[in-house]
Amino acid sequence: MSEQNPTQKGQAPADAIEIPVPEARCPHCGRVIPGMNILTMELPTEKGPMIWMLPSCPFLEVKDGKAIDGGEPCGKIIGTVFAGYGAPQIARPGAGGWS
């Protein structure tokens, strides 16, 4: 490599080692996950609703009992994350609580 030519400085050596890239797989259906659906769930408490984030498998049923990739639908929850408490709901006249 020449110190004078900057284009040769940035080149990788000819015997570079490829590093494997891990793939995320759904623990239920075993398919590689290209992304996730993030669902939310609110559980009512005295402090206000507990908000939970629920990442799920993106292979939901889309048509005729099949997922978008043509396989069996999965869509199962992969994990849960507690995201905090929401503001308590206060009944206000005319806001659906009172008529």
N, CA, C and O of each residue as an XYZ file, in Angstrom:
396
protein
N       0.826     -1.166      0.000
C       0.000      0.000      0.000
C       0.878      1.240      0.000
O       1.916      1.291      0.660
N       0.449      2.211     -0.736
C       1.215      3.438     -0.840
C       0.636      4.485      0.096
O      -0.583      4.650      0.154
N       1.472      5.185      0.819
C       1.029      6.278      1.679
C       0.617      7.482      0.847
O      -0.087      8.356      1.352
N       1.031      7.552     -0.406
C       0.723      8.680     -1.277
C      -0.677      8.575     -1.881
O      -1.280      9.601     -2.198
N      -1.205      7.371     -2.047
C      -2.486      7.184     -2.707
C      -3.580      6.933     -1.653
O      -3.638      5.840     -1.089
N      -4.454      7.930     -1.374
C      -5.459      7.762     -0.319
C      -6.524      6.728     -0.659
O      -7.174      6.216      0.252
N      -6.728      6.402     -1.924
C      -7.742      5.403     -2.268
C      -7.313      4.005     -1.846
O      -8.164      3.159     -1.574
N      -6.025      3.748     -1.788
C      -5.549      2.439     -1.367
C      -5.533      2.311      0.154
O      -5.554      1.191      0.665
N      -5.498      3.406      0.882
C      -5.446      3.354      2.341
C      -6.707      2.734      2.951
O      -6.620      1.967      3.910
N      -7.874      3.063      2.399
C      -9.122      2.611      2.982
C      -9.554      1.222      2.562
O     -10.596      0.753      3.020
N      -8.806      0.548      1.715
C      -9.216     -0.765      1.245
C      -8.927     -1.840      2.299
O      -7.913     -1.801      2.997
N      -9.849     -2.795      2.387
C      -9.660     -3.908      3.311
C      -8.624     -4.872      2.736
O      -8.482     -4.977      1.518
N      -7.906     -5.568      3.601
C      -6.945     -6.554      3.093
C      -7.657     -7.664      2.331
O      -8.834     -7.932      2.575
N      -6.965     -8.296      1.431
C      -7.540     -9.333      0.574
C      -8.024    -10.541      1.378
O      -8.941    -11.238      0.944
N      -7.427    -10.797      2.532
C      -7.810    -11.963      3.335
C      -8.721    -11.561      4.512
O      -8.633    -12.146      5.591
N      -9.595    -10.562      4.301
C     -10.504    -10.102      5.359
C     -11.480    -11.221      5.742
O     -11.893    -12.021      4.903
N     -11.829    -11.255      7.003
C     -12.735    -12.279      7.531
C     -14.157    -11.721      7.533
O     -14.393    -10.605      7.995
N     -15.102    -12.506      7.012
C     -16.497    -12.091      7.064
C     -17.041    -12.335      8.462
O     -16.823    -13.396      9.047
N     -17.747    -11.349      8.993
C     -18.341    -11.471     10.310
C     -19.811    -11.843     10.123
O     -20.539    -11.142      9.420
N     -20.253    -12.933     10.740
C     -21.657    -13.321     10.587
C     -22.580    -12.315     11.272
O     -22.266    -11.800     12.345
N     -23.711    -12.045     10.645
C     -24.696    -11.134     11.210
C     -25.832    -11.966     11.802
O     -26.475    -12.733     11.085
N     -26.082    -11.822     13.101
C     -27.157    -12.622     13.697
C     -28.520    -12.175     13.178
O     -28.728    -10.997     12.888
N     -29.439    -13.120     13.066
C     -30.792    -12.825     12.606
C     -31.762    -13.036     13.759
O     -31.686    -14.036     14.473
N     -32.668    -12.091     13.933
C     -33.707    -12.253     14.955
C     -34.760    -13.210     14.423
O     -35.236    -13.053     13.299
N     -35.123    -14.197     15.224
C     -36.141    -15.175     14.825
C     -37.272    -15.164     15.840
O     -37.057    -14.956     17.035
N     -38.468    -15.390     15.345
C     -39.632    -15.486     16.222
C     -39.500    -16.773     17.039
O     -39.266    -17.836     16.465
N     -39.643    -16.701     18.359
C     -39.530    -17.918     19.162
C     -40.707    -18.875     18.965
O     -40.627    -20.036     19.367
N     -41.791    -18.409     18.357
C     -42.968    -19.255     18.168
C     -42.956    -19.972     16.821
O     -43.141    -21.187     16.753
N     -42.734    -19.195     15.733
C     -42.809    -19.815     14.405
C     -41.429    -20.082     13.801
O     -41.330    -20.825     12.825
N     -40.360    -19.495     14.353
C     -39.005    -19.759     13.901
C     -38.570    -18.986     12.663
O     -37.439    -19.152     12.208
N     -39.441    -18.144     12.108
C     -39.062    -17.379     10.916
C     -38.225    -16.167     11.290
O     -38.330    -15.628     12.392
N     -37.386    -15.749     10.338
C     -36.585    -14.538     10.539
C     -37.531    -13.353     10.581
O     -38.398    -13.211      9.719
N     -37.361    -12.494     11.593
C     -38.250    -11.360     11.788
C     -37.682    -10.136     11.074
O     -36.615     -9.646     11.444
N     -38.394     -9.629     10.039
C     -37.910     -8.440      9.345
C     -38.197     -7.158     10.117
O     -37.621     -6.117      9.802
N     -39.055     -7.205     11.098
C     -39.452     -6.066     11.921
C     -40.465     -6.577     12.918
O     -40.738     -7.777     12.960
N     -41.025     -5.699     13.717
C     -42.013     -6.150     14.696
C     -43.209     -5.229     14.708
O     -43.101     -4.044     14.393
N     -44.333     -5.775     15.068
C     -45.502     -4.969     15.387
C     -45.382     -4.628     16.864
O     -45.043     -5.489     17.676
N     -45.653     -3.399     17.210
C     -45.655     -3.023     18.621
C     -47.094     -2.700     19.005
O     -47.654     -1.692     18.574
N     -47.677     -3.561     19.810
C     -49.027     -3.374     20.295
C     -48.954     -2.736     21.672
O     -47.928     -2.845     22.344
N     -50.009     -2.078     22.104
C     -50.049     -1.537     23.461
C     -51.256     -2.100     24.180
O     -52.267     -2.439     23.565
N     -51.133     -2.194     25.487
C     -52.214     -2.676     26.327
C     -52.258     -1.777     27.553
O     -51.217     -1.462     28.130
N     -53.443     -1.368     27.951
C     -53.600     -0.551     29.147
C     -54.385     -1.333     30.191
O     -55.477     -1.834     29.922
N     -53.813     -1.428     31.379
C     -54.497     -2.089     32.494
C     -54.921     -1.010     33.478
O     -54.069     -0.267     33.965
N     -56.216     -0.897     33.791
C     -56.669      0.161     34.687
C     -56.185     -0.056     36.117
O     -56.268     -1.166     36.643
N     -55.678      1.011     36.747
C     -55.276      0.991     38.153
C     -55.729      2.301     38.787
O     -56.201      3.196     38.087
N     -55.590      2.421     40.097
C     -55.967      3.658     40.785
C     -55.063      4.826     40.393
O     -55.511      5.973     40.405
N     -53.813      4.564     40.047
C     -52.870      5.610     39.640
C     -53.133      6.108     38.226
O     -52.641      7.166     37.835
N     -53.883      5.370     37.484
C     -54.080      5.621     36.063
C     -53.743      4.336     35.331
O     -53.299      3.374     35.958
N     -53.940      4.296     34.034
C     -53.705      3.041     33.313
C     -52.218      2.674     33.245
O     -51.376      3.519     32.941
N     -51.907      1.411     33.530
C     -50.548      0.900     33.321
C     -50.422      0.621     31.830
O     -51.236     -0.114     31.270
N     -49.419      1.195     31.183
C     -49.253      1.028     29.741
C     -48.145      0.020     29.489
O     -47.026      0.181     29.976
N     -48.459     -1.015     28.728
C     -47.518     -2.071     28.375
C     -47.313     -2.073     26.871
O     -48.275     -1.955     26.112
N     -46.074     -2.207     26.436
C     -45.742     -2.358     25.023
C     -45.557     -3.853     24.770
O     -44.880     -4.536     25.538
N     -46.154     -4.355     23.702
C     -46.141     -5.788     23.418
C     -45.597     -6.034     22.009
O     -46.365     -6.027     21.047
N     -44.279     -6.251     21.870
C     -43.753     -6.586     20.545
C     -44.289     -7.948     20.109
O     -44.298     -8.898     20.892
N     -44.733     -8.036     18.862
C     -45.279     -9.304     18.381
C     -44.712     -9.651     17.012
O     -44.185     -8.794     16.303
N     -44.830    -10.912     16.662
C     -44.370    -11.406     15.363
C     -45.156    -10.692     14.262
O     -46.379    -10.590     14.359
N     -44.486    -10.195     13.217
C     -45.192     -9.455     12.171
C     -45.970    -10.338     11.196
O     -46.681     -9.813     10.339
N     -45.858    -11.646     11.303
C     -46.530    -12.542     10.366
C     -47.954    -12.836     10.825
O     -48.266    -13.934     11.284
N     -48.813    -11.820     10.687
C     -50.225    -11.948     11.023
C     -50.986    -12.492      9.821
O     -50.482    -12.489      8.698
N     -52.190    -12.951     10.069
C     -53.028    -13.410      8.957
C     -53.453    -12.201      8.130
O     -53.997    -11.237      8.670
N     -53.206    -12.249      6.821
C     -53.607    -11.144      5.956
C     -54.680    -11.541      4.954
O     -55.528    -10.716      4.612
N     -54.667    -12.778      4.473
C     -55.663    -13.183      3.480
C     -55.773    -14.708      3.443
O     -54.765    -15.413      3.396
N     -56.991    -15.199      3.465
C     -57.281    -16.627      3.319
C     -56.495    -17.514      4.280
O     -56.064    -18.603      3.902
N     -56.305    -17.060      5.518
C     -55.614    -17.867      6.515
C     -54.110    -17.959      6.332
O     -53.473    -18.830      6.924
N     -53.526    -17.082      5.527
C     -52.077    -17.089      5.285
C     -51.457    -15.767      5.719
O     -52.121    -14.730      5.726
N     -50.176    -15.816      6.081
C     -49.428    -14.604      6.431
C     -48.918    -13.951      5.151
O     -49.081    -14.503      4.063
N     -48.308    -12.790      5.277
C     -47.840    -12.033      4.114
C     -46.778    -12.794      3.312
O     -46.630    -12.567      2.111
N     -46.040    -13.692      3.967
C     -45.022    -14.474      3.255
C     -45.578    -15.774      2.685
O     -44.832    -16.573      2.119
N     -46.890    -15.991      2.831
C     -47.520    -17.207      2.309
C     -47.532    -18.363      3.291
O     -48.147    -19.393      3.016
N     -46.865    -18.217      4.433
C     -46.827    -19.278      5.431
C     -47.994    -19.177      6.409
O     -48.907    -18.369      6.243
N     -47.931    -20.018      7.427
C     -48.968    -20.004      8.450
C     -48.860    -18.718      9.275
O     -47.751    -18.273      9.570
N     -49.988    -18.117      9.652
C     -49.930    -16.904     10.457
C     -49.437    -17.191     11.866
O     -49.711    -18.253     12.424
N     -48.708    -16.240     12.437
C     -48.215    -16.366     13.809
C     -48.769    -15.182     14.609
O     -49.814    -15.306     15.248
N     -48.081    -14.038     14.580
C     -48.552    -12.838     15.252
C     -48.557    -12.911     16.765
O     -49.188    -12.077     17.414
N     -47.868    -13.890     17.349
C     -47.883    -14.049     18.804
C     -46.976    -13.024     19.482
O     -46.023    -12.524     18.886
N     -47.292    -12.727     20.727
C     -46.519    -11.771     21.515
C     -45.152    -12.373     21.818
O     -45.046    -13.531     22.222
N     -44.103    -11.570     21.616
C     -42.736    -12.037     21.834
C     -42.233    -11.627     23.215
O     -41.475    -12.374     23.834
N     -42.629    -10.487     23.698
C     -42.190    -10.020     25.009
C     -43.084     -8.900     25.480
O     -43.989     -8.482     24.759
N     -42.841     -8.404     26.691
C     -43.598     -7.266     27.203
C     -42.649     -6.259     27.817
O     -41.609     -6.624     28.367
N     -43.011     -4.986     27.721
C     -42.216     -3.910     28.304
C     -43.177     -2.961     29.002
O     -44.126     -2.475     28.388
N     -42.938     -2.694     30.282
C     -43.765     -1.732     31.011
C     -43.305     -0.340     30.616
O     -42.139      0.003     30.808
N     -44.215      0.475     30.059
C     -43.851      1.796     29.561
C     -44.206      2.917     30.524
O     -43.819      4.060     30.278
N     -44.918      2.648     31.602
C     -45.252      3.687     32.575
C     -46.749      3.799     32.776
O     -47.536      3.024     32.233
N     -47.113      4.781     33.568
C     -48.515      5.029     33.854
C     -49.023      6.167     32.990
O     -48.308      7.140     32.750
N     -50.246      6.048     32.526
C     -50.902      7.121     31.796
C     -51.581      8.045     32.784
O     -51.661      7.737     33.973
N     -52.068      9.173     32.304
C     -52.790     10.109     33.161
C     -54.120      9.490     33.568
O     -54.781      8.849     32.750
N     -54.521      9.674     34.826
C     -55.815      9.145     35.243
C     -56.941      9.783     34.433
O     -56.876     10.965     34.092
N     -57.965      9.004     34.129
C     -59.110      9.510     33.383
C     -60.052     10.226     34.343
O     -60.431      9.679     35.378
N     -60.420     11.440     33.993
C     -61.324     12.232     34.818
C     -62.621     12.410     34.045
O     -62.605     12.819     32.884
N     -63.735     12.104     34.681
C     -65.024     12.262     34.018
C     -65.306     13.751     33.851
O     -65.219     14.523     34.805
N     -65.643     14.138     32.632
C     -65.980     15.530     32.338
C     -67.335     15.561     31.647
O     -67.626     14.684     30.833
N     -68.154     16.533     31.946
C     -69.455     16.633     31.269
C     -69.280     16.748     29.776
O     -68.477     17.553     29.305
N     -70.027     15.947     29.016
C     -69.994     16.021     27.553
C     -68.819     15.328     26.897
O     -68.680     15.397     25.676
N     -67.983     14.673     27.648
C     -66.809     14.008     27.076
C     -67.019     12.502     26.984
O     -66.051     11.742     27.009
N     -68.244     12.071     26.881
C     -68.513     10.644     26.765
C     -68.792      9.997     28.109
O     -69.343      8.897     28.161
N     -68.418     10.670     29.217
C     -68.656     10.110     30.546
C     -70.030     10.475     31.072
O     -70.718      9.647     31.670
N     -70.428     11.727     30.845
C     -71.733     12.189     31.287
C     -72.522     12.670     30.105
O     -71.936     13.069     29.099
N     -73.813     12.647     30.189
C     -74.659     13.185     29.110
C     -75.384     14.400     29.602
O     -76.149     15.008     28.853
